[in-house]
């Protein structure tokens, strides 16, 4: 499988099952640059 040349940024917030599915798809694409950011906190703040 070839490696994805486009950098990927993945922002995660409160959607556990969606996060799993998207992460698997990103891993399958094998991007050469990958940024992962997990947002922590309450939306009300």
Secondary structure, DSSP 4 states (H G I P E B T S, - for coil): -PPB-S-EEEEE-S-HHHHHHHHHHHHHHTBSSEEEEE--S-TT-
